[in-house]
Amino acid sequence: MTTQTTHTERQQPTPPRRSFLKTVWAFLGLMAAGEFLWIASGFLRPGKKTSQAAPSDMLIVAGKLEDFPMGSVTAFVRGRFYLSRLEDGGVLAISRKCTHLGCTVPWDDEEKKFICPCHASAFDRAGGVISPPAPRPLDIHPVTIENGVITVDTSRTIRRNVLDPSQIAYA
């Protein structure tokens, strides 16, 4: 007796396991390549432009010179700087950003120095490096003193390698 199979009874051959795995790996590889291209393009694309602050927000009137005693350091949250009145009467507007990795550096009034919480760099009252790993002094902002009033221009940051006496503002 001969068994005849009809076309409807025949089953389609199932794809072998190996070709299924090839398809899965190819799909995952394309996904990984797409993700890599997405990240690389985001890295190479220029950053978003930050909104420009109004000029009045960048020029900060710190106060009268007589309000800051000799040897004092005063924090200005709005401008993100410290106003340091040196022992000789000079004034510096010191940036809060550590020159090592950019951490915010607080003033330690007991030790009379700036100490970075990230890697323990220490800076003196003028922003000079006392102990590394910070490679250079803290940056400063231009200061003007007119009629006994201190004004700080936070739109400009002066990167410095050493403390130059010309950077200190005097009345």
Backbone torsions as a table, in degrees:
resi	resn	phi	psi	omega
1	MET	NA	130.7	-176.6
2	THR	-104.2	132.0	179.3
3	THR	-96.3	125.7	178.0
4	GLN	-106.2	134.6	177.3
5	THR	-106.2	136.2	178.5
6	THR	-91.2	167.4	-177.9
7	HIS	-61.2	-32.3	-178.5
8	THR	-74.4	-25.0	-178.8
9	GLU	-83.0	-18.4	-179.1
10	ARG	-70.5	142.5	177.6
11	GLN	-102.0	144.4	177.3
12	GLN	-71.1	140.0	179.1
13	PRO	-67.6	136.2	178.4
14	THR	-77.6	144.2	-179.5
15	PRO	-65.2	141.6	179.9
16	PRO	-65.6	157.2	-177.4
17	ARG	-59.2	-39.2	-177.1
18	ARG	-63.0	-42.0	-179.6
19	SER	-69.8	-33.0	175.8
20	PHE	-62.6	-46.2	179.7
21	LEU	-65.3	-36.3	176.3
22	LYS	-60.7	-43.2	179.6
23	THR	-63.9	-43.6	179.4
24	VAL	-62.9	-46.0	-179.6
25	TRP	-64.7	-38.7	177.8
26	ALA	-63.3	-43.1	178.1
27	PHE	-61.8	-47.3	179.9
28	LEU	-64.1	-37.1	177.7
29	GLY	-64.8	-41.4	176.7
30	LEU	-64.4	-39.1	177.7
31	MET	-63.0	-44.8	180.0
32	ALA	-64.7	-41.7	178.7
33	ALA	-64.0	-40.7	177.3
34	GLY	-63.0	-42.2	178.6
35	GLU	-64.8	-41.2	177.9
36	PHE	-61.4	-44.5	179.3
37	LEU	-64.0	-37.9	178.2
38	TRP	-62.0	-47.7	-179.4
39	ILE	-66.8	-43.3	-180.0
40	ALA	-63.3	-41.2	179.2
41	SER	-67.4	-35.8	176.3
42	GLY	-66.1	-33.9	179.0
43	PHE	-72.7	-39.1	-176.2
44	LEU	-83.2	-20.4	179.2
45	ARG	-70.0	142.5	177.6
46	PRO	-63.9	148.6	-178.8
47	GLY	-67.7	163.7	178.4
48	LYS	-68.8	142.9	178.1
49	LYS	-74.6	133.3	177.2
50	THR	-81.0	149.7	179.7
51	SER	-67.8	137.4	179.5
52	GLN	-76.2	129.0	177.5
53	ALA	-76.4	155.6	178.4
54	ALA	-66.1	148.5	179.6
55	PRO	-55.3	-31.1	179.3
56	SER	-68.0	-26.5	177.7
57	ASP	-77.8	-20.4	-177.2
58	MET	-92.3	-24.8	176.5
59	LEU	-99.0	110.3	-175.5
60	ILE	-109.1	124.3	174.8
61	VAL	-84.2	109.6	-175.8
62	ALA	-75.8	-34.1	-179.2
63	GLY	138.2	-170.5	-179.7
64	LYS	-79.0	145.1	-179.6
65	LEU	-58.3	-37.0	-177.9
66	GLU	-69.1	-16.7	178.7
67	ASP	-76.8	-11.9	-178.1
68	PHE	-113.4	104.1	-178.1
69	PRO	-66.4	155.6	177.8
70	MET	-57.5	136.4	178.7
71	GLY	79.6	13.1	-178.7
72	SER	-97.0	155.2	173.8
73	VAL	-130.3	122.7	-176.9
74	THR	-120.5	130.0	179.6
75	ALA	-85.3	137.7	174.4
76	PHE	-119.4	104.6	-176.1
77	VAL	-66.4	-42.3	-176.1
78	ARG	-61.6	-39.3	-178.2
79	GLY	-96.7	-4.6	-178.7
80	ARG	56.7	49.9	177.5
81	PHE	-148.6	168.3	173.0
82	TYR	-113.0	138.1	172.9
83	LEU	-98.2	114.6	-177.5
84	SER	-107.3	120.0	176.0
85	ARG	-99.1	111.7	-176.0
86	LEU	-74.8	165.8	-177.6
87	GLU	-63.2	-27.6	-179.3
88	ASP	-88.7	5.5	177.3
89	GLY	96.6	-7.2	178.8
90	GLY	-71.8	160.9	-177.3
91	VAL	-128.9	136.4	174.8
92	LEU	-129.8	140.0	172.1
93	ALA	-103.9	103.8	-172.0
94	ILE	-98.8	131.4	178.5
95	SER	-65.8	149.3	178.8
96	ARG	-83.4	-8.4	-172.4
97	LYS	-88.4	124.0	178.4
98	CYS	-65.1	141.2	-179.2
99	THR	-80.9	-2.3	178.1
100	HIS	-84.8	-64.8	-178.6
101	LEU	-129.9	8.1	175.1
102	GLY	85.7	13.4	177.8
103	CYS	-70.1	156.2	176.2
104	THR	-76.7	126.1	-174.8
105	VAL	-101.6	115.7	177.6
106	PRO	-86.5	155.2	175.3
107	TRP	-87.0	128.3	176.7
108	ASP	-100.8	105.0	-174.6
109	ASP	-69.2	-29.2	179.0
110	GLU	-69.0	-43.2	-178.1
111	GLU	-89.6	-8.9	179.9
112	LYS	57.8	48.1	176.3
113	LYS	-160.4	161.0	173.9
114	PHE	-85.8	131.8	179.6
115	ILE	-127.3	121.3	-179.6
116	CYS	-76.3	126.8	-179.3
117	PRO	-74.1	-15.8	-176.4
118	CYS	-79.2	-48.5	-176.5
119	HIS	-137.7	18.4	172.5
120	ALA	64.2	26.6	170.5
121	SER	-65.3	144.4	179.2
122	ALA	-125.2	144.1	-177.8
123	PHE	-131.7	145.9	178.2
124	ASP	-80.4	-176.9	-176.1
125	ARG	-59.7	-28.1	178.9
126	ALA	-90.9	1.3	179.1
127	GLY	90.0	3.9	178.7
128	GLY	-73.4	148.6	-177.8
129	VAL	-72.1	126.0	174.1
130	ILE	-97.5	-44.9	178.0
131	SER	-139.6	135.1	-178.7
132	PRO	-69.3	173.4	28.2
133	PRO	-91.5	1.6	178.7
134	ALA	-58.7	129.9	-175.0
135	PRO	-81.6	-17.2	-175.6
136	ARG	-156.1	169.1	-179.9
137	PRO	-63.2	163.3	175.9
138	LEU	-64.4	146.4	178.6
139	ASP	-70.2	161.8	179.9
140	ILE	-130.8	165.8	174.8
141	HIS	-114.6	148.4	178.5
142	PRO	-62.6	138.2	-179.5
143	VAL	-122.3	136.6	172.0
144	THR	-124.5	143.6	176.8
145	ILE	-123.9	111.9	179.4
146	GLU	-127.9	127.2	-179.5
147	ASN	54.3	35.7	177.0
148	GLY	78.8	8.4	-179.5
149	VAL	-110.5	130.2	-178.5
150	ILE	-92.9	128.4	176.6
151	THR	-124.3	135.5	-178.8
152	VAL	-117.9	130.5	178.3
153	ASP	-97.7	99.3	-177.6
154	THR	-83.2	-1.2	177.6
155	SER	-75.3	-19.9	178.9
156	ARG	-117.9	135.1	174.8
157	THR	-117.9	128.4	-179.4
158	ILE	-99.4	115.4	176.9
159	ARG	-82.9	130.2	-178.1
160	ARG	-130.4	151.0	177.5
161	ASN	-103.3	-25.9	176.9
162	VAL	-143.4	163.7	175.1
163	LEU	-82.5	113.5	179.1
164	ASP	-101.2	129.0	179.5
165	PRO	-55.8	-23.9	179.3
166	SER	-71.9	-12.5	179.5
167	GLN	-82.2	-14.5	-177.9
168	ILE	-88.7	132.8	179.6
169	ALA	-93.3	135.8	177.3
170	TYR	-124.2	153.0	179.3
171	ALA	-71.8	NA	NA
